[in-house]
């Protein structure tokens, strides 16, 4: 553990691996109705032995669809510092279990999610791709229609800064990602604002759980927002 006040909000690759395994275990124990996250080691090259901790988390073939309008929550999550974050927030009583929205369309759309460590930003990054039931990829404009209203609104204002497309660092194919700029700053604020953590310690096992409680809401994936739960 480390003191939050002396922490810059980032993780080492080794710490990411610790947090990833803890997150996957917590997810599986709380969300029995949903697929588990799997840790996938990075592809090995015969001439290069990758570090033991290098890999990423994968959650695949999740049905996505925009919820009914009355269920849409168009508000901005705000941390007690007065700084606004551009993420969707649930009701005050946040569900402990993740909520996946069932599709009301005749044609189902699916999404694959990968949580990858960024050695540049030193934080986790959510990569994703969406596709039809026959495997055809969905362009960003179609993905936007499936997102909660607050996410679509944010995307329309900051399309190429909020969500960007680039080569997946391990699969070497085009994937979309939520841009990690600012992640370290709001992660530190998130830990500082946790009243259940009076010692102001950074608990590595809770890092990804806390991080995903924010970024997962972009797609309607919700877990407890309390980082010490």
N, C-alpha and C positions, 0 to 999 in steps of 0.2 A: 504493500500500500504506500501511497505518497500523499503529501499535503496538497489539497486542491489549490491553495493560494500560490504554491510554487510550481504548479503544473500548467503546461501550455495547451492542454486539451488534446494532445496527440498520443499515438501509440507506436511502439516498436512492432516489427513483424512478429516477434515472439509473443508480445502481449496480445496482439490481434488473434493469434492462434488460441491462446488461453481463453480470451473472451468469446471466440467463435464456438468453441466446444461447450462452454457454459451456456451460451445463448441457445444452441441447438438442443441441449438437454432440457433447458427450461421450457422451450417451445413445445417439445414433444410431450412433456409431462402435463402441460396446461391445455394443449390443443389436440386432443386425441382424435377429433373428427377430421383433422387436416393432415396432409403429408408432412413428414419430418424434413428438416433441413439436413442435407448430407454434406460432409466435408470431402472435397475432391482434391487430392494432391495435384500439384502442377505437373504437366506432361514432362517426362524425363527424356533428356537427350543423351545419347550414348557417350558423348564426349564431355558432358557436364553433369556433375552430381548436384542437384538443387538442395538448398538448406532444408532441414527437416520440417521447419515450420511453414514452408511455402505451399500455399493452396488456397482454396476459397470455399464458401458455403453455397449450396445450390438448393433451390426450391422450384420445382417445375410443374408445368401444366395446371396452373391455377386459373379457374374460370373468372373472368373479369367482366363487369358491366356496371354502367352508372346506375346508382340506386334511384328509387322514386324521388321526385322533387321534394316531397314533404320530409323525406329522410335525409336529404342533403343538408350538410352543415357548412354554411358559407361564412366562416369566421377565421380569423388569424390567431394562431397560438401566440401568447405573449408571456414572457418570463418576467418575474417580479422586478427586473432591473429597469423596466420601462422600454426595453428594446424589443421591437416586434420581429417575429420570425415568420417567414412565408410558408407556413405549413398548416394543414387543416387540424382542427381540434374537435374532439368529441364532446359529449355532454359532460357535466361536472362529475358525474359518477361514471368514470371510464370503465369499460368492460375489461375484465381480467383476461378473457379469452379473445383471440383474434376473431374478427368478423370478416368473412369473405362474402361479397355480394354475389348472389346467384343471378345468372343472366336471364333476362326476359325476352331475348331475341330468339328468332327461329334458328339463326346460325350462331353457334357458340364461339366465343373468342377466348383464347388462353394466353397466359403470360408465364414466362420463365424468369426467375429472379436469381441473380448471383451477387453475393456480398464479397467483394474483392478488396484486398488491402492496397492502398495507394502509397508507394514508396516516396512519391513526390510530396503529397500532402500529409502523409503519415496518419491517415484516418481511413475507416472503411468507406467504400463507395458501392452504391447499389446500381448494378447493371441489370438491364431487362430487355426482353424482346417479346413482342406480341404476335400472334398468328391465328389464322382461322382453323377450323376443325380439320381441313384438308391440308394444313401445313403452310398455306400461303401467308407470307409475312404481312403484317398490318403497318402501313405508313404512320408517321407521327400524327397526322391530321385525324386518322381513324382512331388511333389510341386515345387521343384527346377526348373523343366522344364517349369513351368508356370510363373516364376518370370522374371522381366526385366533382361537383361544380366548382368548389374552391380551388381545386388543383387545375382545372381547365382555365379558370380565370387567371391564375398565376402564370400558366403556360402561355396564354395569349399575350401577356405583357412581356414575358422574358423567355420567349421560346428557345433561343439558342444559348442562354446562360443558365436557365433553370434545368433544361434537359438538353443534352448534347449527344451526338452520335459519333462513335469512334470505334476503332478496332478493339475487340475484346483482348485483354492482355495475355490470355492463355489460349483461347480458341482461335484467335487471329481471324475473326469474322466481325462484320459490323454489328454492333449492339448499341442500344441507347443507354445512357447513364444519367443519374441525378448528379449534377455537378457538385463536387465536394468543397468548393470555395466557401469559407466561413464555418465549416463544420467544427473545426477545433475550437473556435471562439464560442459557438453556442453550446458545445458539449461542456466546456468549463462552466458556463453560466448555469447549465442544467444541474450539474453537481453542486454548485454553490447555492442554488435555490432550493435544494432538497432539505426540508426541515427535519427529516428523519435521519439525517447524517450529521449530527452535531459535531463530530470530530473532523468534519471536512476532509475525509479521506477518499482517495480515488480507489474504488474497488474494481479491479480489472474484470472480474467475472460479471459485473453488471454493466460494463461499458456498452457492449453491443445491444443488450436489452434496452438500455436507455436510448441509444441512438436510433434503433428501429422503432421505438415507440413514437418517434417523430417522423422519420422518413417513410415508414410503412403506411402512414395515413394518406399519403399522396395517392395510393392505390386502393384505399379503403381497408387496408390490413391494419387492425388495431390490437394492441396489447396494452397492458397496464402502463400508465405513464410514470408511476412511482419507481424511481430508480433503485430504491432499497427494498422493494417488495419481495 
